[in-house]
Each structure stands twice: as structure tokens, then as C-alpha cells.
């Protein structure tokens, strides 16, 4: 892996730069030159123009603030709190420690392969754009259609699926403080709606304000996580309950809890759902790349940094809980209905447990905000290509904030409607929110699969790339997701023990929605949807016209990387996919 900084072509005075002279894989052919007459373009904007898009956002995100949004979307502490039932409930503590460790090795492969795509195609369309460009001739629009809708389904459920358990956690803490209070479904829905509206307002602010807010929120997430990691082992009251301070290592790593009807090996694989749900937010920098400075280096670095740091700290949290939990069935079946709060009350004094829960609540609020920002950028990118019936409205950028405000409130409205399912009980709500993990990882993998098995060594990498290890890492990522998609859809019970209340409805919800989307494609969408739409003028190299050159922020100059005849032919074929 190397950050090949020299591969970044710089603009030179009077130079007419074609798409082939930028380190990108584009819908435009290699010999075309983007034209933007309003002003001179920066280096980041030149790269975006080579991808077929004119600059519409301010680039106020740095590597750190992009990482902050991504880490906020990841939300390790609140994500762990929401998925503890699966990590602990399927295989006990061995599933927590072994499951997280094994799954993270492959998730890092997915993240690195995605980062490589991001460096070559730093646009808000992200994976959807990549699938369209890399697909074999004639299949670009279909690849983009499937990737885009799967990714959008995962993104649009992000904020409501975080804010709903956040509201439950707030009301559960209120119930602990006042045992006579019992939260009602309408109260949970109203509180969830309020949180979504607040997130919508924050996400409509100017980019710099959002970046600062998420920087503070992500910093708090890290601090809260560190406090909880220290607080639990330091303040645990296990010894006052006649137990050793920590569970013996041989028990933690070897004593399985029979939470499913499947063999232990399959149960371990089923615990991966907790890791995948927790780690499914590291694609946020891809969608924020049009608002990020030095995007084709900073955005991929933020992806890998989020996955790596998140995976490491997440495993530390797994270890802390695995070594201190006392009664697993008690955590899973507590009348509080929230395993994380139940666990805290089991191992900590009540006031300390409420303090830890409060930190989790604040971190969850920041996480929901990050989800709303990322989802709105995805919605904007797809609306820009007229994927939605009201795309003309959703793709508008507010002239005051320079952010996609309409896309934000479209997602907020959808989120409020989704949370009406709380009135149908936990089964109905869970059926909707459980699609997030499967939808996200299917979208992650489609362009990686195409890049590995159809493009191979002819892929034009950006300045951040995996070098000779790219194919091997991408193959491992595809194999992992191919194995995990059916595992994520397994119920924990089998045979006569399986009832409607214990069914895993992911296969029906996600499968049903994607089936309708595929039918839509064959009935009508294939007639009008042609994949990513360029919105910048361009002309063929060598023809007369008004060519606007970009300029770097610094004074250093270097020659553009030479492009071979094979590169140009390959780019022309990729562009033909969208014809």
C-alpha cells in the first residue's frame, strides 16, 4: 500500500488537461476535456470535473473532520449497546472475543478495497458511481442501479435505526430513576421524532458548521468510549457479589452460551452480525469526498482509519464486557428490554451505571447526526442522476448553506414515517432496521467484485492504492461478504422451535424490496436510467473551444502521469457502458 503522491497531476499554466491526465476512473472517455467557465478550478475540483461533475460544495472537510463524521456514524459505544444482544446472545463470551477479532480482519479488507475505489473516484455517488464505471460493457447502468438502491436502503435507515434505540435508552434510564414510570410506544415515537428533527436541522447547516459539530461529537465519542473502557473494570462491584473481579480467561474464551440451535461454528459466524452492524459506517468519507480537501488522499485514509481505529477500540470494549458480565441470560431477558443498560446495572452500582448509560446516550446522538449527514449526501448524489421521482427537488443545493437541504428533509421525513412501525411492536420495527447491515455490505461489495474479477490489473488506481496486494485483498473481501449475507439472514431457532416472533425477517424485507427494484428495472427503469449523469461541459481533446484550467493551492508543479494507449482504450470502453 502506498500513497503515491506523485500520481496527482497538477495544473500548469495554459495546459489543456484531458480526463486521461487525472488519476481517476471516469464515465468520460480519456480524450475528453471538462469545461468549467465560471472560475478557475482547484486541484480537487479538477479531479471532480474529470469524473463528470461540476463543483457544488465548499471543501471545508479535512482528513480529521472527515474521519470525525465517519467515526460518529460508526458510533462504537452506542452501536455496541444496540447490538449486544447478538454478540453475546448467540455464542456467549467466546462469540464476543473470537467473533469480533476474526470478522474485523475481513472487514478491514472490505474497507481497504473501498478506499482504493474512493481514491480513484472521489465523488458523492461513491460505490454507485464506481459500479457503473467498472462494470462490463452494457451492464454499467444495471450495476449502478443495484448498488445505488442497496446502498440507499442502508443509508436511509441509518438515522432512524439509531435514534429509535436512543429514545428507548433515554426512557429506560428514566424508568430506572423512577420505577413507577413505564414508557409507552407513543412516547418513544414522539421522542424519536424530536431527535430526528434536531438532526435534520443540524444537517441543514453550512458544511463548516456541520464539520465542527461532528468534530466535537466524534471527539466526545472517543472520550466516552475511553471512559467506559476504564470505568467498568475500575468500578465493577463483582467482588461485593462474591465473585472474582474478572471472569477467568479460560471461561471467557472457551465457554460457549447456547443461544442458537446451530453448531458452535455457525453460532460464531452469526455473532458477526454485531460486528458488521457496528462497522458499517466507514463508507461515510466516500460520500463526503466532494466536500473534502485533498479528497483522493484524505477520504480513503479516513475510510481505513475509521475501520482500523473502530475495530481496535471495539474489540477492547468486547473484552471488557466479556470479562465482567455475570449472568448472560439475565442480561438478555431483563424486563428493561435494553441489554446494555441491563448489563451495566448487573456489574456497576446504579449511579455509576446511569452515568455510563448517559455517556452512551450522548454518543448515540452524535452517531445519529453523522448518519443523517452521510445519508443526505447519498440521496443528493442519486437525485443528481434522476434516480428518484422528485429528483429535481432533492438535488437542489441551498444557496445560503451550500448543502443539500432538500435531501436532508426528504430523509428526515422518511425516517419519521419509518419509526411509525414502533406501534407494530419490536418485530415490525426490527424487520425494517435489520436491513441496514445487509444492504450496506451488498452495496460495498458489488463494485469491489467487479473491480477484482472483471477489471483486474487494468484498474486505474488513484494516489492511494493497495499496489500488488489489491486483487488478493479484494478477493478476501468478496468471499467474506458472500459468506456473511446468508448467515445474516439465519434465525437463531430451527425446526418446531421457530415461530413468527423468532423469525429473522431480513430476508423478506431486504429481499422483497430489492426484488421490486429489480422488477422496476426490467419493466421501465432500463429505458431511462443510464447511470451517473455528468453535469459539466466537455469536449474532445484537440478541438477548439473554451478550456478552463485548474490551479493548485501550492506552488509546486509536476508533470502529469503518462497514459498508455491501453489506458485510453479501457477508459473509452468504461464510458461506453453508460451509452
C-alpha positions as CSV (number, residue, x, y, z in Angstrom):
1,X,0.0,0.0,0.0
2,X,1.4,3.4,-0.9
3,X,0.3,7.0,-1.0
4,X,1.6,7.7,-4.5
5,X,1.5,11.5,-4.2
6,X,3.4,11.9,-7.4
7,X,0.5,10.4,-9.3
8,X,-1.6,13.5,-8.5
9,X,-1.5,15.6,-11.7
10,X,-1.1,19.3,-11.2
11,X,-2.5,22.0,-13.3
12,X,0.1,24.1,-15.3
13,X,-0.5,27.4,-16.8
14,X,-2.0,27.2,-20.3
15,X,-2.2,23.4,-20.1
16,X,-5.3,21.7,-21.6
17,X,-5.9,18.7,-19.3
18,X,-7.9,15.7,-20.5
19,X,-9.5,13.1,-18.4
20,X,-6.6,10.7,-19.1
21,X,-4.2,13.1,-17.3
22,X,-6.1,12.9,-14.0
23,X,-5.7,9.9,-11.6
24,X,-9.3,8.9,-12.0
25,X,-11.6,6.2,-13.4
26,X,-14.3,8.2,-15.1
27,X,-17.6,7.9,-17.1
28,X,-15.9,10.3,-19.6
29,X,-13.6,9.0,-22.1
30,X,-9.8,9.5,-21.8
31,X,-9.6,12.1,-24.6
32,X,-12.3,14.4,-23.3
33,X,-11.6,17.7,-21.5
34,X,-14.0,19.1,-18.9
35,X,-15.0,22.7,-19.4
36,X,-16.0,25.0,-16.5
37,X,-16.2,28.7,-17.4
38,X,-17.3,30.3,-14.1
39,X,-13.9,30.3,-12.5
40,X,-10.6,28.5,-12.3
41,X,-10.7,25.1,-10.6
42,X,-8.6,23.9,-7.7
43,X,-6.8,20.5,-8.0
44,X,-9.7,18.8,-6.1
45,X,-12.2,20.3,-8.4
46,X,-10.2,19.3,-11.5
47,X,-10.4,15.7,-10.3
48,X,-14.2,16.0,-9.8
49,X,-14.6,17.6,-13.2
50,X,-12.7,14.7,-14.7
51,X,-15.3,12.5,-13.1
52,X,-18.0,14.5,-14.9
53,X,-19.3,16.8,-12.2
54,X,-19.0,20.5,-11.5
55,X,-18.1,21.7,-8.0
56,X,-21.2,22.4,-5.9
57,X,-20.0,22.2,-2.3
58,X,-17.4,24.0,-0.2
59,X,-14.5,21.8,0.6
60,X,-14.4,22.5,4.4
61,X,-13.8,18.9,5.5
62,X,-10.2,17.9,6.3
63,X,-8.9,14.4,7.0
64,X,-9.6,14.8,10.7
65,X,-13.2,16.2,10.3
66,X,-14.0,13.6,7.6
67,X,-12.8,10.9,10.0
68,X,-14.9,12.5,12.7
69,X,-18.1,12.3,10.7
70,X,-17.2,8.7,9.8
71,X,-16.3,7.7,13.4
72,X,-19.5,9.4,14.6
73,X,-21.5,7.3,12.1
74,X,-19.7,4.2,13.3
75,X,-20.6,5.2,16.9
76,X,-18.8,2.3,18.6
77,X,-20.3,2.8,22.1
78,X,-23.9,3.2,21.0
79,X,-23.6,0.6,18.3
80,X,-22.2,-1.9,20.7
81,X,-25.1,-1.1,23.1
82,X,-27.6,-1.7,20.4
83,X,-26.1,-5.0,19.1
84,X,-25.0,-6.6,22.4
85,X,-27.9,-9.0,22.2
86,X,-26.4,-10.6,19.1
87,X,-22.8,-10.6,20.0
88,X,-23.4,-12.0,23.5
89,X,-26.7,-13.9,22.9
90,X,-25.7,-16.2,20.0
91,X,-22.5,-17.7,21.4
92,X,-21.7,-16.0,24.7
93,X,-18.3,-14.5,25.5
94,X,-16.3,-16.7,23.0
95,X,-18.5,-15.2,20.3
96,X,-17.7,-11.7,21.5
97,X,-13.9,-12.1,21.7
98,X,-13.3,-14.5,18.8
99,X,-16.1,-13.3,16.6
100,X,-15.1,-9.7,16.7
101,X,-11.4,-10.5,16.1
102,X,-12.0,-12.7,13.1
103,X,-14.7,-10.6,11.5
104,X,-12.6,-7.4,11.8
105,X,-9.7,-8.9,9.8
106,X,-12.1,-9.4,6.8
107,X,-14.0,-6.1,7.3
108,X,-10.6,-4.3,7.1
109,X,-10.2,-5.9,3.7
110,X,-13.5,-4.5,2.6
111,X,-12.6,-1.1,3.9
112,X,-9.2,-1.0,2.1
113,X,-10.7,-2.1,-1.2
114,X,-13.4,0.6,-0.8
115,X,-10.7,3.2,0.0
116,X,-8.9,2.3,-3.2
117,X,-12.0,2.9,-5.2
118,X,-12.6,6.2,-3.4
119,X,-9.1,7.4,-4.3
120,X,-9.8,6.7,-8.0
121,X,-13.4,8.1,-7.9
122,X,-13.8,10.7,-5.1
123,X,-17.4,11.6,-5.7
124,X,-20.6,11.7,-3.5
125,X,-22.0,8.9,-5.7
126,X,-19.3,6.7,-4.2
127,X,-19.9,3.0,-4.8
128,X,-22.8,3.6,-7.1
129,X,-20.6,5.6,-9.5
130,X,-17.8,3.0,-9.2
131,X,-20.1,0.1,-10.1
132,X,-21.3,2.0,-13.2
133,X,-17.8,2.8,-14.5
134,X,-16.2,-0.5,-13.8
135,X,-19.0,-2.9,-15.0
136,X,-18.5,-4.8,-18.3
137,X,-19.8,-3.0,-21.4
138,X,-23.6,-2.7,-21.4
139,X,-24.0,-3.6,-17.7
140,X,-23.0,-0.2,-16.2
141,X,-26.5,1.1,-15.6
142,X,-27.7,-2.1,-14.1
143,X,-24.7,-2.4,-11.8
144,X,-25.2,1.2,-10.7
145,X,-29.0,0.7,-10.2
146,X,-28.5,-2.3,-7.9
147,X,-25.6,-0.8,-6.0
148,X,-27.3,2.5,-5.6
149,X,-30.6,1.3,-4.3
150,X,-29.0,-1.2,-1.9
151,X,-26.7,1.5,-0.6
152,X,-29.5,4.0,-0.3
153,X,-31.7,1.5,1.6
154,X,-28.9,1.0,4.1
155,X,-28.2,4.7,4.4
156,X,-31.8,6.0,4.7
157,X,-32.5,3.6,7.6
158,X,-29.3,4.7,9.4
159,X,-30.5,7.7,11.4
160,X,-33.9,6.3,12.4
161,X,-32.4,3.0,13.4
162,X,-30.0,4.9,15.7
163,X,-32.5,7.4,17.0
164,X,-35.2,4.8,17.9
165,X,-33.0,2.8,20.3
166,X,-31.6,6.2,21.6
167,X,-35.1,7.2,22.5
168,X,-35.6,3.8,24.2
169,X,-32.4,4.1,26.1
170,X,-33.4,7.6,27.4
171,X,-36.8,6.4,28.6
172,X,-35.2,3.3,30.1
173,X,-32.9,5.4,32.2
174,X,-35.9,7.5,33.2
175,X,-37.7,4.2,34.2
176,X,-34.7,3.2,36.4
177,X,-34.7,6.6,38.2
178,X,-38.5,6.4,38.6
179,X,-39.6,2.8,38.9
180,X,-43.3,3.9,38.7
181,X,-42.8,5.2,35.2
182,X,-43.4,2.8,32.3
183,X,-42.6,4.2,28.8
184,X,-45.3,3.9,26.2
185,X,-44.9,3.4,22.5
186,X,-46.3,6.8,21.6
187,X,-43.8,8.4,23.9
188,X,-40.9,6.5,22.2
189,X,-42.2,7.6,18.8
190,X,-42.5,11.3,19.8
191,X,-39.0,11.4,21.3
192,X,-37.6,9.7,18.3
193,X,-39.3,12.2,16.0
194,X,-37.9,15.1,18.1
195,X,-34.4,13.7,17.8
196,X,-34.8,13.2,14.0
197,X,-36.0,16.8,13.6
198,X,-33.0,18.1,15.6
199,X,-30.6,16.1,13.4
200,X,-32.3,17.4,10.3
201,X,-31.8,21.0,11.5
202,X,-28.1,20.4,12.2
203,X,-27.6,18.6,8.9
204,X,-29.0,21.6,7.0
205,X,-26.4,24.0,8.3
206,X,-23.3,25.1,6.3
207,X,-20.7,22.5,5.7
208,X,-18.2,24.1,8.1
209,X,-20.7,24.2,10.9
210,X,-21.5,20.5,10.3
211,X,-17.8,19.6,10.2
212,X,-17.3,21.4,13.5
213,X,-20.3,19.8,15.2
214,X,-19.2,16.4,14.1
215,X,-15.7,17.0,15.2
216,X,-16.9,17.8,18.7
217,X,-19.3,14.9,18.6
218,X,-16.7,12.4,17.4
219,X,-14.2,13.7,20.0
220,X,-16.8,13.1,22.6
221,X,-17.5,9.6,21.2
222,X,-13.8,8.7,21.6
223,X,-13.6,10.2,25.1
224,X,-16.8,8.5,26.2
225,X,-15.6,5.2,24.9
226,X,-12.3,5.5,26.8
227,X,-14.1,6.5,30.0
228,X,-16.4,3.5,29.8
229,X,-13.5,1.2,29.0
230,X,-11.8,2.4,32.2
231,X,-14.9,2.8,34.3
232,X,-16.3,-0.7,34.0
233,X,-13.3,-2.7,35.2
234,X,-12.4,0.0,37.8
235,X,-15.9,0.4,39.4
236,X,-17.3,-3.1,38.9
237,X,-19.0,-4.5,42.1
238,X,-18.5,-8.1,41.2
239,X,-16.4,-8.7,44.3
240,X,-19.2,-7.4,46.5
241,X,-21.3,-10.1,44.9
242,X,-18.9,-12.8,46.0
243,X,-17.2,-13.1,42.6
244,X,-13.7,-12.6,41.4
245,X,-13.1,-9.1,39.9
246,X,-12.8,-10.7,36.4
247,X,-14.0,-13.9,34.9
248,X,-11.2,-16.4,34.3
249,X,-9.7,-16.3,30.8
250,X,-10.4,-19.9,30.0
251,X,-14.1,-19.3,30.7
252,X,-14.3,-16.1,28.6
253,X,-12.6,-17.7,25.6
254,X,-13.9,-21.2,25.7
255,X,-17.3,-21.5,27.5
256,X,-20.0,-21.1,24.8
257,X,-23.5,-20.0,25.5
258,X,-26.1,-22.0,23.5
259,X,-28.1,-19.1,22.1
260,X,-28.9,-20.8,18.8
261,X,-29.9,-24.2,17.5
262,X,-26.9,-24.3,15.2
263,X,-23.4,-25.8,15.8
264,X,-20.9,-23.6,17.6
265,X,-19.0,-22.7,14.4
266,X,-22.2,-21.3,12.8
267,X,-23.1,-19.6,16.1
268,X,-19.7,-17.8,16.0
269,X,-20.4,-16.7,12.4
270,X,-23.9,-15.4,13.5
271,X,-22.2,-13.2,16.1
272,X,-20.5,-11.4,13.2
273,X,-23.8,-9.5,12.7
274,X,-22.9,-7.4,15.7
275,X,-19.5,-6.5,14.2
276,X,-21.0,-5.8,10.7
277,X,-23.8,-3.6,12.1
278,X,-21.3,-1.7,14.2
279,X,-18.7,-1.3,11.5
280,X,-21.0,-0.4,8.6
281,X,-20.4,3.4,8.7
282,X,-16.9,3.7,7.5
283,X,-18.0,4.4,3.9
284,X,-19.1,7.9,5.0
285,X,-15.9,9.6,3.8
286,X,-16.6,8.3,0.3
287,X,-19.9,10.2,0.2
288,X,-18.3,13.3,1.7
289,X,-15.4,13.4,-0.8
290,X,-16.9,16.3,-2.7
291,X,-16.7,18.4,0.5
292,X,-13.2,17.2,1.5
293,X,-10.0,18.9,0.7
294,X,-7.3,16.7,-1.0
295,X,-10.1,14.3,-1.4
296,X,-8.4,11.5,-3.4
297,X,-6.0,11.0,-0.5
298,X,-7.8,12.3,2.6
299,X,-11.1,10.4,2.0
300,X,-9.5,6.9,1.5
301,X,-7.3,7.5,4.5
302,X,-10.3,8.4,6.6
303,X,-12.1,5.2,5.5
304,X,-9.2,3.0,6.5
305,X,-8.5,5.0,9.7
306,X,-12.2,4.7,10.8
307,X,-12.3,0.9,10.2
308,X,-8.9,0.3,11.9
309,X,-9.4,2.5,14.9
310,X,-13.0,1.4,15.3
311,X,-12.1,-2.2,15.1
312,X,-9.4,-2.0,17.7
313,X,-11.4,0.0,20.2
314,X,-14.5,-2.1,19.6
315,X,-12.5,-5.3,20.4
316,X,-11.3,-3.7,23.7
317,X,-14.9,-3.0,24.6
318,X,-15.8,-6.6,23.8
319,X,-13.1,-7.8,26.1
320,X,-14.2,-5.5,29.0
321,X,-17.8,-6.7,28.8
322,X,-16.8,-10.4,28.3
323,X,-14.6,-10.4,31.4
324,X,-17.1,-8.7,33.6
325,X,-20.6,-10.0,32.7
326,X,-22.1,-12.1,35.4
327,X,-25.4,-13.6,34.1
328,X,-25.8,-13.7,30.3
329,X,-29.5,-14.9,30.4
330,X,-30.2,-12.1,32.9
331,X,-28.8,-9.5,30.5
332,X,-30.7,-10.9,27.5
333,X,-34.1,-11.3,29.2
334,X,-34.2,-8.3,31.5
335,X,-37.6,-6.6,31.8
336,X,-35.8,-3.3,30.9
337,X,-35.6,-4.5,27.3
338,X,-32.2,-3.0,26.8
339,X,-29.3,-5.4,27.2
340,X,-26.6,-2.7,27.6
341,X,-28.4,-1.0,30.4
342,X,-29.2,-4.4,32.0
343,X,-25.5,-5.3,31.8
344,X,-24.4,-2.0,33.4
345,X,-26.8,-2.5,36.3
346,X,-25.5,-6.0,36.7
347,X,-21.9,-5.1,37.1
348,X,-21.9,-1.5,38.4
349,X,-23.6,0.4,41.2
350,X,-26.8,2.1,40.0
351,X,-25.5,5.7,39.9
352,X,-22.3,4.6,38.0
353,X,-24.4,2.5,35.6
354,X,-26.6,5.5,34.9
355,X,-23.5,7.7,34.3
356,X,-22.2,5.1,31.8
357,X,-25.6,4.9,30.1
358,X,-25.7,8.8,29.9
359,X,-22.4,8.8,28.1
360,X,-23.8,6.2,25.7
361,X,-26.9,8.3,25.1
362,X,-24.8,11.4,24.2
363,X,-22.6,9.4,21.9
364,X,-25.7,7.9,20.2
365,X,-27.0,11.4,19.5
366,X,-23.7,12.2,17.7
367,X,-23.9,9.0,15.8
368,X,-27.4,9.7,14.6
369,X,-26.3,13.1,13.4
370,X,-23.4,11.5,11.4
371,X,-25.8,9.0,9.8
372,X,-28.2,11.9,8.8
373,X,-25.3,13.8,7.1
374,X,-24.0,10.8,5.2
375,X,-27.4,9.7,4.1
376,X,-28.4,13.1,2.8
377,X,-25.2,13.2,0.6
378,X,-26.1,9.8,-0.8
379,X,-29.6,10.9,-1.6
380,X,-28.3,14.1,-3.2
381,X,-25.9,12.1,-5.4
382,X,-28.6,9.8,-6.6
383,X,-31.1,12.6,-7.2
384,X,-28.4,14.4,-9.2
385,X,-28.7,11.4,-11.6
386,X,-32.5,11.5,-11.5
387,X,-33.0,8.2,-9.7
388,X,-36.0,9.4,-7.7
389,X,-39.4,10.6,-8.9
390,X,-38.8,14.1,-7.3
391,X,-35.1,14.3,-8.2
392,X,-35.4,17.9,-9.5
393,X,-36.3,19.0,-6.0
394,X,-34.0,16.8,-3.9
395,X,-30.8,17.6,-5.9
396,X,-31.1,21.4,-5.2
397,X,-28.2,22.8,-3.2
398,X,-29.3,25.6,-0.8
399,X,-27.7,28.9,-2.0
400,X,-27.2,30.1,1.6
401,X,-25.7,27.0,3.3
402,X,-24.3,25.3,0.2
403,X,-25.6,22.0,1.5
404,X,-28.4,19.6,0.1
405,X,-31.1,20.8,2.5
406,X,-33.9,19.3,0.5
407,X,-32.3,15.9,0.5
408,X,-31.8,16.2,4.3
409,X,-35.5,16.9,4.9
410,X,-36.6,14.2,2.5
411,X,-34.6,11.7,4.5
412,X,-35.9,13.1,7.8
413,X,-39.5,12.8,6.7
414,X,-38.9,9.2,5.6
415,X,-37.2,8.4,8.9
416,X,-40.3,9.8,10.9
417,X,-42.6,7.6,8.7
418,X,-40.4,4.5,9.3
419,X,-40.5,4.9,13.1
420,X,-44.3,4.6,13.0
421,X,-43.5,0.9,12.9
422,X,-42.9,1.1,16.7
423,X,-46.6,0.9,17.1
424,X,-46.5,-2.6,15.4
425,X,-44.1,-3.9,18.1
426,X,-40.5,-4.8,18.2
427,X,-40.9,-7.4,15.5
428,X,-42.1,-4.9,12.9
429,X,-39.5,-2.3,13.8
430,X,-36.7,-4.8,13.8
431,X,-37.7,-6.1,10.4
432,X,-37.1,-2.7,8.9
433,X,-33.9,-1.7,10.7
434,X,-32.2,-5.1,10.3
435,X,-31.8,-4.5,6.5
436,X,-29.1,-1.8,7.2
437,X,-26.2,-4.3,7.6
438,X,-27.1,-6.5,4.6
439,X,-28.0,-3.6,2.3
440,X,-24.8,-1.7,3.2
441,X,-22.4,-4.7,2.7
442,X,-24.0,-5.8,-0.6
443,X,-23.5,-2.3,-1.9
444,X,-20.0,-2.2,-0.6
445,X,-19.1,-5.4,-2.4
446,X,-20.7,-5.1,-5.9
447,X,-18.1,-2.6,-7.2
448,X,-15.2,-4.4,-5.4
449,X,-16.3,-7.7,-7.0
450,X,-16.4,-6.0,-10.5
451,X,-13.1,-4.4,-9.9
452,X,-11.4,-7.7,-8.9
453,X,-12.9,-10.1,-11.3
454,X,-13.8,-8.0,-14.4
455,X,-11.2,-5.2,-14.4
456,X,-8.3,-6.7,-12.6
457,X,-4.9,-5.3,-13.2
458,X,-6.2,-2.8,-15.8
459,X,-7.9,-0.7,-13.0
460,X,-6.5,2.9,-13.0
461,X,-5.7,3.4,-9.3
462,X,-5.7,6.8,-7.6
463,X,-2.9,8.1,-5.5
464,X,-4.0,6.0,-2.5
465,X,-3.8,2.3,-3.6
466,X,-3.0,-1.2,-2.4
467,X,-0.4,-1.9,-5.1
468,X,0.2,-5.6,-5.9
469,X,-2.0,-6.7,-2.9
470,X,-5.1,-5.1,-4.3
471,X,-6.5,-8.2,-6.1
472,X,-5.9,-10.5,-3.1
473,X,-7.4,-8.1,-0.5
474,X,-10.4,-7.5,-2.8
475,X,-10.9,-11.3,-3.2
476,X,-10.9,-11.8,0.5
477,X,-13.4,-9.0,0.9
478,X,-15.8,-10.5,-1.7
479,X,-15.5,-14.0,-0.2
480,X,-16.3,-12.7,3.3
481,X,-19.4,-10.8,2.2
482,X,-20.6,-13.7,0.0
483,X,-20.4,-16.0,3.1
484,X,-22.0,-13.5,5.5
485,X,-25.1,-12.4,3.6
486,X,-26.9,-15.7,4.0
487,X,-25.6,-16.0,7.6
488,X,-27.0,-12.6,8.5
489,X,-30.4,-13.9,7.4
490,X,-30.5,-17.0,9.6
491,X,-32.9,-17.2,12.6
492,X,-31.5,-18.3,15.9
493,X,-34.0,-21.1,16.2
494,X,-34.8,-24.0,13.9
495,X,-37.5,-26.6,13.4
496,X,-40.6,-26.6,15.6
497,X,-39.0,-24.0,17.9
498,X,-39.1,-21.4,15.1
499,X,-42.1,-19.2,15.3
500,X,-43.1,-15.9,13.8
501,X,-41.8,-14.0,16.8
502,X,-38.3,-15.6,16.5
503,X,-38.1,-15.3,12.7
504,X,-35.3,-13.3,11.1
505,X,-37.3,-11.1,8.7
506,X,-34.3,-9.6,7.0
507,X,-34.6,-12.0,4.0
508,X,-38.2,-10.9,3.5
509,X,-37.8,-7.2,4.0
510,X,-34.5,-6.6,2.1
511,X,-35.1,-9.4,-0.4
512,X,-38.6,-8.1,-1.1
513,X,-37.5,-4.5,-1.6
514,X,-34.6,-5.5,-3.9
515,X,-36.9,-7.8,-5.9
516,X,-39.3,-4.9,-6.5
517,X,-36.4,-2.7,-7.5
518,X,-35.2,-5.4,-10.0
519,X,-38.7,-5.7,-11.4
520,X,-38.8,-1.9,-11.8
521,X,-35.6,-2.1,-13.7
522,X,-36.8,-4.6,-16.3
523,X,-40.3,-3.0,-16.6
524,X,-39.2,0.6,-17.1
525,X,-36.0,1.8,-15.5
526,X,-33.7,0.3,-18.1
527,X,-35.3,2.6,-20.7
528,X,-34.4,5.8,-19.0
529,X,-31.8,5.1,-16.3
530,X,-28.3,5.3,-17.9
531,X,-26.2,5.6,-14.7
532,X,-24.2,8.6,-13.5
533,X,-25.1,11.8,-15.4
534,X,-22.3,14.3,-16.0
535,X,-23.3,17.9,-15.3
536,X,-20.2,19.6,-16.6
537,X,-19.5,20.6,-20.3
538,X,-16.7,18.7,-22.0
539,X,-15.1,18.5,-25.4
540,X,-12.8,16.0,-27.2
541,X,-9.1,16.6,-26.9
542,X,-7.7,18.7,-29.8
543,X,-10.9,20.5,-30.7
544,X,-11.2,24.3,-30.4
545,X,-13.2,25.6,-27.5
546,X,-13.1,27.4,-24.2
547,X,-10.9,25.3,-21.9
548,X,-10.7,26.3,-18.3
549,X,-7.6,25.2,-16.4
550,X,-7.5,24.5,-12.7
551,X,-4.8,25.6,-10.3
552,X,-3.2,24.1,-7.2
553,X,-3.2,25.9,-3.8
554,X,0.5,25.5,-3.6
555,X,3.3,26.5,-5.9
556,X,4.8,23.1,-6.7
557,X,4.5,21.7,-10.2
558,X,4.9,18.3,-11.6
559,X,4.1,16.6,-14.9
560,X,1.0,14.5,-15.3
561,X,1.3,10.8,-15.3
562,X,1.6,9.5,-18.8
563,X,-1.3,7.5,-20.1
564,X,-0.8,4.5,-22.4
565,X,-2.9,3.6,-25.4
566,X,-4.3,0.6,-23.4
567,X,-5.5,3.0,-20.7
568,X,-7.3,5.2,-23.1
569,X,-9.0,2.2,-24.8
570,X,-10.1,0.9,-21.4
571,X,-11.5,4.3,-20.4
572,X,-13.4,4.5,-23.7
573,X,-14.9,1.1,-23.0
574,X,-15.9,2.1,-19.5
575,X,-17.6,5.3,-20.8
576,X,-19.4,3.1,-23.4
577,X,-21.1,1.2,-20.6
578,X,-23.3,4.2,-19.9
579,X,-24.3,4.8,-23.6
